[in-house]
Amino acid sequence: MLSTEKVTIQFITRWTFVDIESVAESFDFTVCQAVLGRAGVARSDPWVSHIGENYYSDLAARRLVYTHPIREEEAGGSMLRVIKYVKRGYTIQVDSLGGVISRLIASVNGARVDMTNEKDVAFILNGLLQEVDPSIAVDGLDANDQDPEVAA
């Protein structure tokens, strides 16, 4: 019997990596660290794969573990992925959520915002999240009002 379940594949074209291990290390959650690629740059090079150390156990447990990747990232990208995964039944521990929030707050600090003014910080965070995913502001809806299948 054929499965009708969708399989998501991401093609990375914006950045280049030395090897597929570096690609896996650039992902923000362990459940994303499964990579398939060529062993070199030639089309005839063999296909190779790599998974992160905790990929299978975290995927099986539907557990989000933040990896604190060293990479260029649009502010708020990891936070939006947290929302997406939680809506799909994943859990996230406080230390991982703290890491995601820390990255988002660091981008707000870069904007030289008075961090004691909660309303201003919230305004900046909302703007950063909308830059990453403009669909969260469609028709005045926020991220919590959207259909999770559409917003994903």
N, CA, C and O atoms as a GROMACS GRO file, in nm:
protein
  608
    1MET      N    1   0.083  -0.116   0.000
    1MET     CA    2   0.000   0.000   0.000
    1MET      C    3   0.089   0.124   0.000
    1MET      O    4   0.184   0.133   0.077
    2LEU      N    5   0.058   0.219  -0.086
    2LEU     CA    6   0.136   0.342  -0.094
    2LEU      C    7   0.094   0.441   0.014
    2LEU      O    8  -0.024   0.456   0.043
    3SER      N    9   0.191   0.506   0.072
    3SER     CA   10   0.164   0.607   0.173
    3SER      C   11   0.132   0.740   0.106
    3SER      O   12   0.196   0.777   0.007
    4THR      N   13   0.035   0.810   0.159
    4THR     CA   14   0.001   0.942   0.105
    4THR      C   15   0.058   1.053   0.192
    4THR      O   16   0.030   1.171   0.169
    5GLU      N   17   0.139   1.016   0.291
    5GLU     CA   18   0.200   1.116   0.380
    5GLU      C   19   0.305   1.196   0.304
    5GLU      O   20   0.382   1.140   0.225
    6LYS      N   21   0.308   1.327   0.327
    6LYS     CA   22   0.403   1.415   0.261
    6LYS      C   23   0.539   1.405   0.327
    6LYS      O   24   0.550   1.390   0.449
    7VAL      N   25   0.644   1.412   0.246
    7VAL     CA   26   0.780   1.416   0.295
    7VAL      C   27   0.836   1.552   0.255
    7VAL      O   28   0.833   1.590   0.138
    8THR      N   29   0.887   1.626   0.353
    8THR     CA   30   0.940   1.759   0.326
    8THR      C   31   1.088   1.750   0.296
    8THR      O   32   1.164   1.686   0.368
    9ILE      N   33   1.128   1.814   0.188
    9ILE     CA   34   1.268   1.819   0.148
    9ILE      C   35   1.306   1.966   0.133
    9ILE      O   36   1.231   2.045   0.075
   10GLN      N   37   1.422   2.003   0.185
   10GLN     CA   38   1.470   2.140   0.174
   10GLN      C   39   1.597   2.141   0.091
   10GLN      O   40   1.692   2.068   0.121
   11PHE      N   41   1.600   2.222  -0.013
   11PHE     CA   42   1.720   2.241  -0.093
   11PHE      C   43   1.789   2.368  -0.045
   11PHE      O   44   1.727   2.474  -0.041
   12ILE      N   45   1.916   2.357  -0.010
   12ILE     CA   46   1.991   2.472   0.038
   12ILE      C   47   2.070   2.528  -0.079
   12ILE      O   48   2.160   2.463  -0.132
   13THR      N   49   2.035   2.649  -0.117
   13THR     CA   50   2.105   2.712  -0.229
   13THR      C   51   2.165   2.846  -0.191
   13THR      O   52   2.246   2.902  -0.266
   14ARG      N   53   2.127   2.899  -0.076
   14ARG     CA   54   2.173   3.032  -0.035
   14ARG      C   55   2.316   3.028   0.020
   14ARG      O   56   2.390   3.125   0.006
   15TRP      N   57   2.354   2.919   0.082
   15TRP     CA   58   2.485   2.908   0.143
   15TRP      C   59   2.558   2.788   0.084
   15TRP      O   60   2.496   2.698   0.028
   16THR      N   61   2.688   2.789   0.097
   16THR     CA   62   2.768   2.673   0.057
   16THR      C   63   2.837   2.618   0.181
   16THR      O   64   2.867   2.692   0.275
   17PHE      N   65   2.863   2.489   0.180
   17PHE     CA   66   2.924   2.422   0.293
   17PHE      C   67   3.039   2.335   0.244
   17PHE      O   68   3.040   2.290   0.129
   18VAL      N   69   3.134   2.314   0.331
   18VAL     CA   70   3.251   2.232   0.298
   18VAL      C   71   3.211   2.085   0.287
   18VAL      O   72   3.260   2.014   0.199
   19ASP      N   73   3.123   2.039   0.376
   19ASP     CA   74   3.081   1.900   0.377
   19ASP      C   75   2.941   1.889   0.436
   19ASP      O   76   2.887   1.988   0.487
   20ILE      N   77   2.882   1.770   0.429
   20ILE     CA   78   2.744   1.757   0.478
   20ILE      C   79   2.734   1.761   0.630
   20ILE      O   80   2.628   1.793   0.684
   21GLU      N   81   2.842   1.731   0.700
   21GLU     CA   82   2.840   1.744   0.845
   21GLU      C   83   2.819   1.890   0.885
   21GLU      O   84   2.748   1.919   0.981
   22SER      N   85   2.882   1.982   0.810
   22SER     CA   86   2.865   2.125   0.836
   22SER      C   87   2.722   2.170   0.811
   22SER      O   88   2.671   2.258   0.880
   23VAL      N   89   2.657   2.109   0.713
   23VAL     CA   90   2.517   2.142   0.686
   23VAL      C   91   2.433   2.102   0.807
   23VAL      O   92   2.352   2.182   0.855
   24ALA      N   93   2.451   1.980   0.856
   24ALA     CA   94   2.374   1.932   0.970
   24ALA      C   95   2.397   2.021   1.092
   24ALA      O   96   2.302   2.051   1.166
   25GLU      N   97   2.521   2.063   1.115
   25GLU     CA   98   2.552   2.147   1.230
   25GLU      C   99   2.490   2.285   1.219
   25GLU      O  100   2.477   2.354   1.320
   26SER      N  101   2.452   2.328   1.100
   26SER     CA  102   2.394   2.461   1.083
   26SER      C  103   2.245   2.465   1.117
   26SER      O  104   2.189   2.573   1.130
   27PHE      N  105   2.181   2.349   1.131
   27PHE     CA  106   2.038   2.347   1.162
   27PHE      C  107   2.014   2.377   1.310
   27PHE      O  108   2.094   2.341   1.396
   28ASP      N  109   1.902   2.444   1.336
   28ASP     CA  110   1.876   2.491   1.472
   28ASP      C  111   1.819   2.386   1.566
   28ASP      O  112   1.826   2.404   1.688
   29PHE      N  113   1.762   2.280   1.515
   29PHE     CA  114   1.705   2.175   1.601
   29PHE      C  115   1.759   2.039   1.559
   29PHE      O  116   1.781   2.014   1.441
   30THR      N  117   1.780   1.952   1.657
   30THR     CA  118   1.835   1.819   1.627
   30THR      C  119   1.745   1.739   1.533
   30THR      O  120   1.795   1.658   1.455
   31VAL      N  121   1.614   1.761   1.538
   31VAL     CA  122   1.522   1.686   1.452
   31VAL      C  123   1.532   1.729   1.306
   31VAL      O  124   1.466   1.671   1.220
   32CYS      N  125   1.613   1.829   1.277
   32CYS     CA  126   1.635   1.874   1.140
   32CYS      C  127   1.768   1.825   1.084
   32CYS      O  128   1.798   1.847   0.966
   33GLN      N  129   1.846   1.759   1.165
   33GLN     CA  130   1.984   1.728   1.128
   33GLN      C  131   1.999   1.598   1.050
   33GLN      O  132   2.079   1.512   1.086
   34ALA      N  133   1.923   1.584   0.944
   34ALA     CA  134   1.938   1.471   0.851
   34ALA      C  135   1.971   1.531   0.714
   34ALA      O  136   1.894   1.610   0.660
   35VAL      N  137   2.085   1.492   0.659
   35VAL     CA  138   2.135   1.555   0.537
   35VAL      C  139   2.173   1.449   0.434
   35VAL      O  140   2.232   1.347   0.467
   36LEU      N  141   2.138   1.476   0.310
   36LEU     CA  142   2.176   1.392   0.197
   36LEU      C  143   2.241   1.484   0.095
   36LEU      O  144   2.187   1.589   0.063
   37GLY      N  145   2.356   1.446   0.045
   37GLY     CA  146   2.425   1.531  -0.052
   37GLY      C  147   2.532   1.453  -0.126
   37GLY      O  148   2.555   1.336  -0.100
   38ARG      N  149   2.595   1.521  -0.217
   38ARG     CA  150   2.704   1.462  -0.293
   38ARG      C  151   2.834   1.469  -0.212
   38ARG      O  152   2.854   1.562  -0.134
   39ALA      N  153   2.920   1.371  -0.232
   39ALA     CA  154   3.049   1.367  -0.162
   39ALA      C  155   3.144   1.474  -0.215
   39ALA      O  156   3.244   1.504  -0.150
   40GLY      N  157   3.116   1.529  -0.330
   40GLY     CA  158   3.198   1.635  -0.390
   40GLY      C  159   3.110   1.726  -0.473
   40GLY      O  160   2.988   1.729  -0.456
   41VAL      N  161   3.172   1.800  -0.563
   41VAL     CA  162   3.097   1.896  -0.643
   41VAL      C  163   3.054   1.843  -0.779
   41VAL      O  164   2.970   1.903  -0.846
   42ALA      N  165   3.111   1.731  -0.820
   42ALA     CA  166   3.077   1.676  -0.952
   42ALA      C  167   2.946   1.598  -0.946
   42ALA      O  168   2.914   1.535  -0.846
   43ARG      N  169   2.872   1.603  -1.055
   43ARG     CA  170   2.745   1.530  -1.061
   43ARG      C  171   2.766   1.379  -1.051
   43ARG      O  172   2.674   1.306  -1.016
   44SER      N  173   2.885   1.334  -1.082
   44SER     CA  174   2.914   1.190  -1.077
   44SER      C  175   2.962   1.146  -0.938
   44SER      O  176   2.978   1.026  -0.915
   45ASP      N  177   2.984   1.240  -0.847
   45ASP     CA  178   3.028   1.204  -0.712
   45ASP      C  179   2.917   1.126  -0.642
   45ASP      O  180   2.799   1.152  -0.664
   46PRO      N  181   2.954   1.031  -0.557
   46PRO     CA  182   2.852   0.949  -0.491
   46PRO      C  183   2.769   1.029  -0.390
   46PRO      O  184   2.814   1.129  -0.334
   47TRP      N  185   2.647   0.981  -0.369
   47TRP     CA  186   2.560   1.040  -0.267
   47TRP      C  187   2.604   0.989  -0.130
   47TRP      O  188   2.636   0.872  -0.114
   48VAL      N  189   2.603   1.079  -0.032
   48VAL     CA  190   2.637   1.044   0.106
   48VAL      C  191   2.530   1.103   0.198
   48VAL      O  192   2.459   1.196   0.159
   49SER      N  193   2.521   1.050   0.318
   49SER     CA  194   2.423   1.102   0.413
   49SER      C  195   2.489   1.121   0.549
   49SER      O  196   2.594   1.064   0.579
   50HIS      N  197   2.424   1.203   0.630
   50HIS     CA  198   2.474   1.229   0.765
   50HIS      C  199   2.356   1.266   0.854
   50HIS      O  200   2.266   1.340   0.810
   51ILE      N  201   2.355   1.217   0.976
   51ILE     CA  202   2.254   1.260   1.074
   51ILE      C  203   2.324   1.304   1.201
   51ILE      O  204   2.432   1.255   1.234
   52GLY      N  205   2.262   1.398   1.271
   52GLY     CA  206   2.315   1.444   1.399
   52GLY      C  207   2.308   1.333   1.502
   52GLY      O  208   2.231   1.238   1.487
   53GLU      N  209   2.388   1.345   1.606
   53GLU     CA  210   2.399   1.241   1.708
   53GLU      C  211   2.265   1.205   1.773
   53GLU      O  212   2.239   1.087   1.798
   54ASN      N  213   2.180   1.302   1.799
   54ASN     CA  214   2.053   1.276   1.867
   54ASN      C  215   1.932   1.285   1.775
   54ASN      O  216   1.819   1.293   1.822
   55TYR      N  217   1.955   1.283   1.646
   55TYR     CA  218   1.846   1.297   1.549
   55TYR      C  219   1.734   1.196   1.572
   55TYR      O  220   1.619   1.234   1.591
   56TYR      N  221   1.768   1.069   1.571
   56TYR     CA  222   1.664   0.964   1.581
   56TYR      C  223   1.591   0.966   1.715
   56TYR      O  224   1.469   0.955   1.719
   57SER      N  225   1.665   0.978   1.824
   57SER     CA  226   1.599   0.974   1.956
   57SER      C  227   1.508   1.096   1.976
   57SER      O  228   1.399   1.082   2.031
   58ASP      N  229   1.552   1.214   1.934
   58ASP     CA  230   1.469   1.333   1.949
   58ASP      C  231   1.349   1.331   1.854
   58ASP      O  232   1.240   1.375   1.890
   59LEU      N  233   1.369   1.280   1.734
   59LEU     CA  234   1.259   1.269   1.639
   59LEU      C  235   1.153   1.171   1.691
   59LEU      O  236   1.034   1.199   1.685
   60ALA      N  237   1.198   1.056   1.741
   60ALA     CA  238   1.104   0.956   1.793
   60ALA      C  239   1.027   1.009   1.913
   60ALA      O  240   0.910   0.975   1.931
   61ALA      N  241   1.092   1.091   1.995
   61ALA     CA  242   1.027   1.146   2.114
   61ALA      C  243   0.950   1.275   2.083
   61ALA      O  244   0.884   1.331   2.170
   62ARG      N  245   0.959   1.321   1.957
   62ARG     CA  246   0.896   1.448   1.916
   62ARG      C  247   0.941   1.560   2.009
   62ARG      O  248   0.860   1.637   2.062
   63ARG      N  249   1.073   1.566   2.028
   63ARG     CA  250   1.135   1.659   2.122
   63ARG      C  251   1.222   1.759   2.045
   63ARG      O  252   1.309   1.719   1.968
   64LEU      N  253   1.196   1.889   2.066
   64LEU     CA  254   1.278   1.994   2.005
   64LEU      C  255   1.396   2.024   2.096
   64LEU      O  256   1.378   2.062   2.212
   65VAL      N  257   1.514   2.008   2.045
   65VAL     CA  258   1.635   2.042   2.119
   65VAL      C  259   1.711   2.143   2.034
   65VAL      O  260   1.753   2.113   1.923
   66TYR      N  261   1.728   2.262   2.089
   66TYR     CA  262   1.796   2.371   2.018
   66TYR      C  263   1.945   2.345   2.017
   66TYR      O  264   2.002   2.306   2.119
   67THR      N  265   2.010   2.366   1.903
   67THR     CA  266   2.151   2.334   1.888
   67THR      C  267   2.244   2.455   1.900
   67THR      O  268   2.366   2.438   1.896
   68HIS      N  269   2.191   2.575   1.916
   68HIS     CA  270   2.272   2.697   1.923
   68HIS      C  271   2.369   2.704   1.804
   68HIS      O  272   2.490   2.717   1.824
   69PRO      N  273   2.317   2.697   1.682
   69PRO     CA  274   2.408   2.695   1.568
   69PRO      C  275   2.479   2.828   1.549
   69PRO      O  276   2.425   2.934   1.581
   70ILE      N  277   2.599   2.820   1.498
   70ILE     CA  278   2.674   2.941   1.463
   70ILE      C  279   2.648   2.962   1.315
   70ILE      O  280   2.706   2.895   1.229
   71ARG      N  281   2.559   3.058   1.286
   71ARG     CA  282   2.520   3.082   1.148
   71ARG      C  283   2.452   3.217   1.135
   71ARG      O  284   2.410   3.278   1.233
   72GLU      N  285   2.442   3.261   1.011
   72GLU     CA  286   2.365   3.380   0.982
   72GLU      C  287   2.218   3.338   0.974
   72GLU      O  288   2.183   3.245   0.901
   73GLU      N  289   2.135   3.406   1.049
   73GLU     CA  290   1.994   3.366   1.054
   73GLU      C  291   1.907   3.490   1.062
   73GLU      O  292   1.942   3.587   1.130
   74GLU      N  293   1.794   3.486   0.994
   74GLU     CA  294   1.698   3.593   1.011
   74GLU      C  295   1.646   3.586   1.154
   74GLU      O  296   1.609   3.480   1.202
   75ALA      N  297   1.645   3.701   1.220
   75ALA     CA  298   1.598   3.703   1.358
   75ALA      C  299   1.456   3.650   1.365
   75ALA      O  300   1.370   3.691   1.287
   76GLY      N  301   1.432   3.561   1.456
   76GLY     CA  302   1.298   3.508   1.474
   76GLY      C  303   1.270   3.378   1.401
   76GLY      O  304   1.167   3.316   1.424
   77GLY      N  305   1.358   3.336   1.314
   77GLY     CA  306   1.336   3.214   1.238
   77GLY      C  307   1.317   3.091   1.326
   77GLY      O  308   1.225   3.012   1.304
   78SER      N  309   1.403   3.076   1.424
   78SER     CA  310   1.392   2.960   1.513
   78SER      C  311   1.266   2.967   1.598
   78SER      O  312   1.203   2.865   1.624
   79MET      N  313   1.228   3.088   1.640
   79MET     CA  314   1.107   3.103   1.721
   79MET      C  315   0.984   3.062   1.641
   79MET      O  316   0.895   2.995   1.694
   80LEU      N  317   0.978   3.102   1.515
   80LEU     CA  318   0.863   3.062   1.432
   80LEU      C  319   0.861   2.911   1.409
   80LEU      O  320   0.754   2.851   1.403
   81ARG      N  321   0.979   2.850   1.397
   81ARG     CA  322   0.983   2.705   1.382
   81ARG      C  323   0.938   2.635   1.510
   81ARG      O  324   0.878   2.528   1.504
   82VAL      N  325   0.968   2.694   1.627
   82VAL     CA  326   0.918   2.638   1.752
   82VAL      C  327   0.766   2.632   1.749
   82VAL      O  328   0.706   2.529   1.781
   83ILE      N  329   0.703   2.742   1.709
   83ILE     CA  330   0.556   2.746   1.702
   83ILE      C  331   0.506   2.638   1.607
   83ILE      O  332   0.411   2.566   1.639
   84LYS      N  333   0.567   2.626   1.491
   84LYS     CA  334   0.526   2.527   1.392
   84LYS      C  335   0.535   2.385   1.448
   84LYS      O  336   0.442   2.305   1.434
   85TYR      N  337   0.649   2.354   1.511
   85TYR     CA  338   0.667   2.219   1.564
   85TYR      C  339   0.575   2.188   1.681
   85TYR      O  340   0.522   2.078   1.691
   86VAL      N  341   0.556   2.284   1.769
   86VAL     CA  342   0.466   2.262   1.884
   86VAL      C  343   0.324   2.234   1.834
   86VAL      O  344   0.255   2.148   1.889
   87LYS      N  345   0.281   2.306   1.732
   87LYS     CA  346   0.148   2.281   1.675
   87LYS      C  347   0.138   2.141   1.615
   87LYS      O  348   0.029   2.087   1.600
   88ARG      N  349   0.251   2.083   1.582
   88ARG     CA  350   0.254   1.948   1.525
   88ARG      C  351   0.281   1.841   1.630
   88ARG      O  352   0.308   1.726   1.596
   89GLY      N  353   0.275   1.878   1.758
   89GLY     CA  354   0.286   1.780   1.865
   89GLY      C  355   0.423   1.762   1.927
   89GLY      O  356   0.441   1.670   2.007
   90TYR      N  357   0.519   1.846   1.893
   90TYR     CA  358   0.652   1.837   1.954
   90TYR      C  359   0.651   1.910   2.087
   90TYR      O  360   0.567   1.996   2.111
   91THR      N  361   0.744   1.874   2.174
   91THR     CA  362   0.764   1.945   2.300
   91THR      C  363   0.901   2.012   2.295
   91THR      O  364   0.990   1.971   2.220
   92ILE      N  365   0.917   2.115   2.377
   92ILE     CA  366   1.047   2.182   2.388
   92ILE      C  367   1.073   2.209   2.535
   92ILE      O  368   0.986   2.257   2.607
   93GLN      N  369   1.193   2.177   2.578
   93GLN     CA  370   1.232   2.198   2.716
   93GLN      C  371   1.272   2.344   2.738
   93GLN      O  372   1.304   2.416   2.644
   94VAL      N  373   1.269   2.385   2.863
   94VAL     CA  374   1.294   2.524   2.898
   94VAL      C  375   1.432   2.570   2.851
   94VAL      O  376   1.444   2.683   2.802
   95ASP      N  377   1.534   2.488   2.864
   95ASP     CA  378   1.668   2.533   2.823
   95ASP      C  379   1.676   2.557   2.673
   95ASP      O  380   1.744   2.650   2.629
   96SER      N  381   1.610   2.475   2.593
   96SER     CA  382   1.609   2.496   2.449
   96SER      C  383   1.527   2.620   2.412
   96SER      O  384   1.569   2.698   2.327
   97LEU      N  385   1.412   2.637   2.475
   97LEU     CA  386   1.331   2.756   2.449
   97LEU      C  387   1.407   2.882   2.490
   97LEU      O  388   1.401   2.984   2.422
   98GLY      N  389   1.479   2.874   2.602
   98GLY     CA  390   1.562   2.986   2.645
   98GLY      C  391   1.667   3.023   2.542
   98GLY      O  392   1.694   3.141   2.520
   99GLY      N  393   1.727   2.923   2.478
   99GLY     CA  394   1.826   2.948   2.374
   99GLY      C  395   1.766   3.018   2.253
   99GLY      O  396   1.828   3.108   2.197
  100VAL      N  397   1.648   2.975   2.214
  100VAL     CA  398   1.580   3.037   2.100
  100VAL      C  399   1.546   3.183   2.132
  100VAL      O  400   1.568   3.272   2.051
  101ILE      N  401   1.492   3.205   2.251
  101ILE     CA  402   1.457   3.341   2.292
  101ILE      C  403   1.582   3.427   2.302
  101ILE      O  404   1.580   3.545   2.266
  102SER      N  405   1.690   3.370   2.351
  102SER     CA  406   1.816   3.443   2.365
  102SER      C  407   1.863   3.495   2.230
  102SER      O  408   1.908   3.609   2.219
  103ARG      N  409   1.854   3.412   2.127
  103ARG     CA  410   1.897   3.456   1.993
  103ARG      C  411   1.808   3.569   1.943
  103ARG      O  412   1.857   3.664   1.882
  104LEU      N  413   1.679   3.559   1.969
  104LEU     CA  414   1.586   3.663   1.926
  104LEU      C  415   1.613   3.793   2.001
  104LEU      O  416   1.613   3.901   1.940
  105ILE      N  417   1.636   3.784   2.131
  105ILE     CA  418   1.663   3.903   2.212
  105ILE      C  419   1.795   3.967   2.170
  105ILE      O  420   1.807   4.090   2.170
  106ALA      N  421   1.894   3.887   2.134
  106ALA     CA  422   2.022   3.942   2.090
  106ALA      C  423   2.002   4.030   1.967
  106ALA      O  424   2.071   4.131   1.952
  107SER      N  425   1.911   3.994   1.879
  107SER     CA  426   1.887   4.076   1.761
  107SER      C  427   1.817   4.206   1.798
  107SER      O  428   1.837   4.308   1.732
  108VAL      N  429   1.735   4.203   1.902
  108VAL     CA  430   1.669   4.326   1.949
  108VAL      C  431   1.774   4.417   2.012
  108VAL      O  432   1.770   4.539   1.991
  109ASN      N  433   1.865   4.361   2.088
  109ASN     CA  434   1.972   4.442   2.148
  109ASN      C  435   2.054   4.512   2.040
  109ASN      O  436   2.100   4.624   2.060
  110GLY      N  437   2.072   4.445   1.927
  110GLY     CA  438   2.145   4.505   1.816
  110GLY      C  439   2.075   4.628   1.760
  110GLY      O  440   2.139   4.713   1.697
  111ALA      N  441   1.943   4.638   1.781
  111ALA     CA  442   1.867   4.754   1.735
  111ALA      C  443   1.872   4.868   1.835
  111ALA      O  444   1.808   4.971   1.814
  112ARG      N  445   1.946   4.851   1.944
  112ARG     CA  446   1.962   4.952   2.048
  112ARG      C  447   1.828   4.998   2.105
  112ARG      O  448   1.798   5.117   2.110
  113VAL      N  449   1.751   4.900   2.148
  113VAL     CA  450   1.620   4.926   2.206
  113VAL      C  451   1.634   4.928   2.358
  113VAL      O  452   1.714   4.853   2.415
  114ASP      N  453   1.557   5.014   2.424
  114ASP     CA  454   1.554   5.016   2.570
  114ASP      C  455   1.488   4.887   2.617
  114ASP      O  456   1.366   4.872   2.608
  115MET      N  457   1.567   4.794   2.666
  115MET     CA  458   1.516   4.661   2.702
  115MET      C  459   1.425   4.665   2.824
  115MET      O  460   1.360   4.565   2.855
  116THR      N  461   1.418   4.778   2.894
  116THR     CA  462   1.327   4.786   3.009
  116THR      C  463   1.186   4.828   2.967
  116THR      O  464   1.094   4.824   3.048
  117ASN      N  465   1.169   4.870   2.842
  117ASN     CA  466   1.038   4.911   2.793
  117ASN      C  467   0.975   4.792   2.721
  117ASN      O  468   1.000   4.770   2.602
  118GLU      N  469   0.893   4.716   2.793
  118GLU     CA  470   0.838   4.592   2.741
  118GLU      C  471   0.756   4.612   2.614
  118GLU      O  472   0.764   4.529   2.522
  119LYS      N  473   0.679   4.718   2.605
  119LYS     CA  474   0.597   4.742   2.486
  119LYS      C  475   0.683   4.766   2.363
  119LYS      O  476   0.652   4.717   2.254
  120ASP      N  477   0.792   4.842   2.378
  120ASP     CA  478   0.880   4.867   2.266
  120ASP      C  479   0.951   4.739   2.222
  120ASP      O  480   0.965   4.712   2.102
  121VAL      N  481   0.995   4.660   2.320
  121VAL     CA  482   1.061   4.533   2.287
  121VAL      C  483   0.963   4.441   2.213
  121VAL      O  484   1.000   4.378   2.114
  122ALA      N  485   0.838   4.434   2.261
  122ALA     CA  486   0.736   4.350   2.194
  122ALA      C  487   0.711   4.399   2.052
  122ALA      O  488   0.696   4.318   1.961
  123PHE      N  489   0.707   4.530   2.033
  123PHE     CA  490   0.686   4.587   1.900
  123PHE      C  491   0.799   4.546   1.806
  123PHE      O  492   0.774   4.506   1.692
  124ILE      N  493   0.923   4.556   1.852
  124ILE     CA  494   1.039   4.519   1.771
  124ILE      C  495   1.038   4.369   1.741
  124ILE      O  496   1.062   4.328   1.627
  125LEU      N  497   1.009   4.287   1.842
  125LEU     CA  498   1.004   4.142   1.820
  125LEU      C  499   0.898   4.106   1.717
  125LEU      O  500   0.923   4.024   1.629
  126ASN      N  501   0.782   4.167   1.727
  126ASN     CA  502   0.676   4.141   1.630
  126ASN      C  503   0.723   4.177   1.489
  126ASN      O  504   0.698   4.102   1.394
  127GLY      N  505   0.790   4.289   1.475
  127GLY     CA  506   0.842   4.329   1.344
  127GLY      C  507   0.944   4.230   1.291
  127GLY      O  508   0.943   4.197   1.173
  128LEU      N  509   1.034   4.183   1.378
  128LEU     CA  510   1.135   4.086   1.336
  128LEU      C  511   1.070   3.955   1.292
  128LEU      O  512   1.111   3.896   1.192
  129LEU      N  513   0.969   3.909   1.365
  129LEU     CA  514   0.901   3.786   1.328
  129LEU      C  515   0.827   3.802   1.196
  129LEU      O  516   0.824   3.710   1.115
  130GLN      N  517   0.768   3.918   1.172
  130GLN     CA  518   0.697   3.941   1.046
  130GLN      C  519   0.793   3.950   0.929
  130GLN      O  520   0.755   3.917   0.816
  131GLU      N  521   0.916   3.996   0.952
  131GLU     CA  522   1.016   3.998   0.845
  131GLU      C  523   1.048   3.857   0.799
  131GLU      O  524   1.067   3.833   0.680
  132VAL      N  525   1.053   3.763   0.893
  132VAL     CA  526   1.084   3.624   0.860
  132VAL      C  527   0.966   3.558   0.791
  132VAL      O  528   0.984   3.486   0.693
  133ASP      N  529   0.844   3.582   0.841
  133ASP     CA  530   0.724   3.520   0.786
  133ASP      C  531   0.613   3.623   0.777
  133ASP      O  532   0.533   3.636   0.870
  134PRO      N  533   0.606   3.696   0.665
  134PRO     CA  534   0.505   3.800   0.652
  134PRO      C  535   0.362   3.747   0.660
  134PRO      O  536   0.270   3.825   0.684
  135SER      N  537   0.342   3.619   0.641
  135SER     CA  538   0.205   3.564   0.644
  135SER      C  539   0.144   3.573   0.782
  135SER      O  540   0.022   3.559   0.796
  136ILE      N  541   0.226   3.596   0.887
  136ILE     CA  542   0.167   3.606   1.020
  136ILE      C  543   0.092   3.736   1.040
  136ILE      O  544   0.022   3.752   1.140
  137ALA      N  545   0.106   3.829   0.948
  137ALA     CA  546   0.037   3.957   0.960
  137ALA      C  547  -0.075   3.972   0.857
  137ALA      O  548  -0.132   4.080   0.845
  138VAL      N  549  -0.107   3.866   0.783
  138VAL     CA  550  -0.209   3.873   0.679
  138VAL      C  551  -0.345   3.902   0.741
  138VAL      O  552  -0.385   3.837   0.838
  139ASP      N  553  -0.414   3.999   0.686
  139ASP     CA  554  -0.549   4.036   0.728
  139ASP      C  555  -0.559   4.063   0.878
  139ASP      O  556  -0.664   4.040   0.938
  140GLY      N  557  -0.452   4.111   0.939
  140GLY     CA  558  -0.457   4.147   1.080
  140GLY      C  559  -0.452   4.028   1.174
  140GLY      O  560  -0.466   4.047   1.295
  141LEU      N  561  -0.432   3.906   1.123
  141LEU     CA  562  -0.424   3.788   1.210
  141LEU      C  563  -0.284   3.777   1.266
  141LEU      O  564  -0.186   3.809   1.198
  142ASP      N  565  -0.275   3.731   1.389
  142ASP     CA  566  -0.141   3.703   1.439
  142ASP      C  567  -0.113   3.554   1.421
  142ASP      O  568  -0.200   3.480   1.375
  143ALA      N  569   0.006   3.510   1.457
  143ALA     CA  570   0.047   3.372   1.434
  143ALA      C  571  -0.044   3.272   1.503
  143ALA      O  572  -0.056   3.158   1.456
  144ASN      N  573  -0.109   3.310   1.611
  144ASN     CA  574  -0.194   3.217   1.685
  144ASN      C  575  -0.330   3.196   1.621
  144ASN      O  576  -0.399   3.100   1.654
  145ASP      N  577  -0.371   3.286   1.530
  145ASP     CA  578  -0.504   3.279   1.470
  145ASP      C  579  -0.507   3.200   1.340
  145ASP      O  580  -0.615   3.176   1.286
  146GLN      N  581  -0.393   3.159   1.289
  146GLN     CA  582  -0.390   3.096   1.158
  146GLN      C  583  -0.403   2.946   1.166
  146GLN      O  584  -0.374   2.884   1.268
  147ASP      N  585  -0.448   2.890   1.057
  147ASP     CA  586  -0.455   2.745   1.040
  147ASP      C  587  -0.313   2.692   1.040
  147ASP      O  588  -0.232   2.738   0.959
  148PRO      N  589  -0.278   2.597   1.127
  148PRO     CA  590  -0.138   2.552   1.134
  148PRO      C  591  -0.090   2.489   1.004
  148PRO      O  592   0.029   2.497   0.973
  149GLU      N  593  -0.178   2.427   0.926
  149GLU     CA  594  -0.135   2.368   0.800
  149GLU      C  595  -0.101   2.475   0.697
  149GLU      O  596  -0.010   2.456   0.616
  150VAL      N  597  -0.173   2.586   0.699
  150VAL     CA  598  -0.148   2.695   0.606
  150VAL      C  599  -0.024   2.772   0.647
  150VAL      O  600   0.059   2.807   0.563
  151ALA      N  601  -0.011   2.799   0.776
  151ALA     CA  602   0.101   2.879   0.825
  151ALA      C  603   0.233   2.804   0.817
  151ALA      O  604   0.338   2.868   0.814
  152ALA      N  605   0.231   2.672   0.813
  152ALA     CA  606   0.354   2.593   0.809
  152ALA      C  607   0.412   2.603   0.672
  152ALA      O  608   0.517   2.544   0.646
   0.00000   0.00000   0.00000
